[in-house]
């Protein structure tokens, strides 16, 4: 024992001192990875802009910077697209930035064209992807698009009701979406927004046309998905408990198309779904002779877990893409009633304790999903683009 102490103590001391003076063996801080996806878009009759998302694999405590530039392919800079260079700066805690691209339209007979976005010189990050291919599908190689037509006919609801006050409205008469009331949700959410949906939501698929909000679903690639659309919410901006809601809209159609005008409990971040409650004012499942039916449903967390109760209404003729209809709910402390064009078609008694979700504040969501568990995927019969046209939303509460 005495021999071992004399022989090994100096060596152990030296090793200990070396370990104090060196970082050898300690893991290096892991840098986030920068990613960008290829994009496939359809040429349009006018110049237009799109955004291309650039993401980090994880949150960084440091500022992340990366340079970018467009690179010609078969598409020519400043003829088919606007050449740009610049830098993206991810502030600490941010994981998404975007590059805005301008695509020029032309009437030449030509094949599909492409160009690239090159990423380079990253700071405080590593490159997962160094470039993205942008493919422009030209009119000459794609079927004629489904044109946007704003109907001139359809049902209109009253602007006032006896015993009710108008407390909020959006008539969509402005030039762009009012972001004081609405927020864009971007991307594909978690597992396709929990429904295995196939679209990537962007802000470019929302527009204002002749006093209407138009959400356009397109067949084009973005963020690794093959369809784009929009999803807008009033969360933390316009939230209500009880009232009458009237939404005048024209709906899209076709297999795999899933428009919705709906509400979620404002406490969703605290209690999650379905404990927050959900009120589907209108859902339509396109294709297979279903474009003439609207669904109204309540979802909640009951004593035995998830529960729902829904009803539907079928048009006597035509489909919901033909003209305007008004989708309404009347919601109070004891019930929710669904109406189509002012006529009741479904009601739920919310007085049981299990349905306490429906005695809290809710916010609105407008979206057009593509694919998903309920409608299934688009097929060769589905035409794009598809449009949901909303003339107004009005919320009334009792005096």
N, C-alpha and C positions, 0 to 999 in steps of 0.2 A: 504494500500500500504506500509506504514512504517513497519507494522508487517511482511509482507511477505518478505521484504528485510532482516530484522534481522534474520528471521527463516531459510531462504534457502541459503543465501550467503555463510556461512561457508561450507555447504554440497557441493555446486557447486564447491567451491574452492578445496575441497579435491578430488572430482571426477576428476577435471581437472588435478591436480597434479599426480594422479594415472595413468591417461591416458598417461601422458608424460613419466612416468617411466616404462610402461609396453607395450609389443607388443600384448597384448590380443586384439583380434578382427581384427588384421591385417592378411591378407591371407598369408599363407606360400608359398614360391617360388615353382612352380610346376616343378617336376623333369621329364625329358624325360623317356619314356618307352622303354625298350629293347625288340625287337621282333626277332623271328627266325621261319622259316617255315619248315615243313616236306619236304622230298625230296624222289622221286622215280626215280631210275636210272636202266639202263639195263647193265648187265654184258657184258664185251667185251673180245676179244680174248687175249688182252694184259693188263698189269697193266696200270692204268690211274689215273689221278688226277682230282678232281672237286673242285669248290669253293662253299661254302655255305654262303650266305649273312646274316649278322646280322645288323639290322637297329635300329635307334632311331626314336621315334615318332615326335621329333622336335629338332631343333638346340639348343645346349647348349653352354653357354659361358664358362663353366668349362670343364676340362678334365674328360671324362667318361671312366671308366675301368670296365671290367667284365672278370671273369675267365671262362675257358671252359675245358671239357675233354670228350673223347669218352667213351661210356659205352656199354659193350657187350650185345647182345640179342641172337638171334639164329645165328647171324654172329659172328665169333670168331676173337678176336683181334690178329693182326699180322699173321693171316692166311687168313681171308677174307678182312680185312682192317687194316691199320696201326694205332695203338693206339697212340693218341697224347693228350697232355695237354698244356695249355698256357693261355695267357691273350690277350684280344683285348683292344686296346687303341684308343678311339675316340678323336682326337684333337678337340679343341674348333672350332665349326662351321661345323664339319663333322657329317654326319648322316648315313654313311654306312661303315662297315668294313667286312672282310670276313675270313672264316676259310678254309684252304686247306686240303682236305681229299684225301688219297690215297687208291684206291680200287684194290685188287688183283684178278686176273683171275684164274680160275681153270677149270678142265675138268671133275669134278665129277658130277654124276647124283644126283641132289639135288633140294629141293624146294626153293622158294624165301626165302631170309634171311634178317635180319634187325639188326640194332644197333642204338644207340642214341648219340646225342651230348647234354651234360648237361651244362647249364650256371649257374654260382653261384657267390656270393660275388660281387655284383655290387657296384660301387662307383659313386656318383652323378647321380644316375638313379634308376629306379624301374624296376622290371621284369614284362613285359607283357607275355612273354613266358619263361619258365625255361628249356625247352628241345625241340629237334626236332628229329623225327623218320626218319631214313634213311633206305629205302627199296631197296634191290638189287634184281632186277628181273633176274633170271637165264635163260640161254639158254634153259634149259629143259622145262621151263614153258611159254616161249614166242615164237611166230612164228620166223622162220629163218629171220635174218635181210637182208635188201636190201644192197648188197655189193657195195663198191665203186670201180668203174672201170673207169680208165682214158682212154678216146678214143684215138686212134692213127690217126684218119682221121677227115677231116672237112676243112672248108674254112680258109685261112690265108690271112690277109691284107698285103699290101706293108709296108716295113719298112721306106719308104720315099715317098714324093710326091713333084713334081716340084712346086716351089714357096712357099713351106711350110718348117718351121723349127720344129724339134722335141723339145718341151720345157719341157716335163715331161713324165716319163714312170715308170711303175712298172711291171717288168717281173716275179715277185714272185719267184725268184730263191734263195732267202735266206731261212734260217732255220725257221724263225718265222716272223710274220707280222712286217713290218717296222713302228714302232710307232713314228718315226720322221715325217712320212707322214699321218699315220692313227691313229684314236682314236676309241676305242670300246665304243658303247653305251650299257648300262646295264639296264635290267629290262623290264617292259612292258609299260613304258611311261605313258602318260595321256590318259585314256580311250582306252587302246590298241593302242597307237600311233595315236589316233584320228580316228582309223578305226575298233575298237573293235577286234583287233587281239588277238590270244589266246596263243602266245608264250612268253617265258621269254628269253630275249637276254643275252648271256654270252660271255666271251672271250674264253671259252674252246671249243666252237663249230666252231672255226676257226683254220685251220691247213694249212701247206704247204706240198704238195705231188707231187713229181716229177716235180718241177718247176711250180706248179699251186697253187693258192689260193683255198681252199675248205671250203665252209660254209656248215655245216651239220645241218639239222633240225631233231630233235629226238623226239620221244614220251616218255617223262619222266617228272616227276614233279619237279618244281623249283619255289620258291617264290610264291607259291599259284597257279601256272599255270601248265598245263599238257603237255606242249611242250617246247622244248628249241631250240634256233637257235643263229645266230650272226648277228649283224648290225655294220658296220664299216663306218666311215666318215673321210673326209679330212678337215673338218672345221678348220679354223685358221692355216692350215698347207700347203695345196695345193688348191689354189683358182684361178679361171681363168675367164676372160671376152673374149669371142669369141674363135673360133678355131675349129679344127676337132678332134673328140674323137673317137677312135677305141677300142672296148672291145671284146676280143675273149673269148667265154664262152660256156659251156655246162650247160643246165638248168635242174632243177628237174621237177618232174611230179606228177600228181595225184590230186584228189579232195581235195580242201582246201589248196593247196600249192601255194604260191604267191611270186616268186622271183622278184627282181627289181634291176636294175642298173640305177641310177637316180641322179639328181642334185637339190640343193636348193640354193636360193639367200643367199649370205654371210651376208646380213643385216637382217636376220630373227629375231634375238634377238631385233632389234630396231623396226621393222615394222610388225612382225609376218607373219603368212601364211594366205591368199595367196598373200598378198601384196609384199612378197619377191620374188615371182615367183618360179615355179618348172618346170624342164625339165625331163620328164621320157624317158630315152634313150631306155629302155626295161622294160616291165612288161609282165609277163605271168600268166594267171589264169588257174590253173590246173584242170583236170578232165572234164567229159562231152564232150569229143572230142575237148578240147580247148588246149591241150598240143602242138599243131602244129602252134599256132598263137602268134605273138609278137605284142605288142601295144606300140606306141610312142605318147606321149601327152604333151602338154604345159598347165600349170595352172597359172592363174593370177587374180588380182583384177581389174575388169573392171568398167565402169561407173555405171553399175547396180548391182555391187557386184561380187561375185565369178564367174569366167568364165573358160572354158577349151576348147581345140580343139585337137582332137586326130585322129590317123589313125592306121591301123593294116595291118599285112602281114602274110599270111598263107603259110606254106611250101607245095610244090607240092607233097611231099611224106615224110613219117616218122614224127618224133617229135623232139623237140629241145633237148631231152635227148640223142639222138642217136650219135651225133657227134658235133664238134665245129662249131659255127657260129660266125660271127663278127657283132656286133651291133654298129652302128655309128650315130653321128650327125655332121653336118656341120653348125656352128652357127656364124653369123656375125651381123652387126649393123642393118640389114634389114630383116633377115629371119632365120629360123631354118629348116634344112632339115634332115629327118631321112632316114637311109639306112640299108638294111640287105644284108650282103655279098657283099657290094659295089654297090648295086642297090637301087636307091631312091624309097621310097614308100609313103612318106608323107612330106608336107612342110607347114609352116605357115609364113605369112607376119607379121613381128613384127614392121613395121614402124608406125602404129597408136599410138597416144599418150597414149592410155589406156594400151599399152603393154610395157611401159617404164621399167618394171621390168627386161626385157631381155637385158638391156644395162648396167648391173651391174655385179660384180663378183659373181661366183657360186662355190660351193664345191660339191664333189661326195659323194654318199651313195650307199653301196652295202648291200643288206640284203635278207634273205629268211623269209618271214612271213608265219605263219600258221593260217589259218582262217581269218576272217575279213568280212567287209561289202560286198566286191566285190566277193571273191571266195566262201564264205560260209565255213562251218566247214568241217574238214576231216570226212570220213565215213569208213565203213568196207572195202571198196575197196582201201583205201589209205595205201600204204606201207611205212614203216620207217626203217632206216633213209632215208632222201632225201638229195641230194647234189647239190649245185651250184659250178661248177668248172670254175675258171677264169684263163686263161693262161697269159693274159696281159691286161693292159690299157695303151694307148699311146695318148698323147695330142700334137697336132701340131698347130702352129699359122703361119699366113702369114708373109713372109719376108718383 
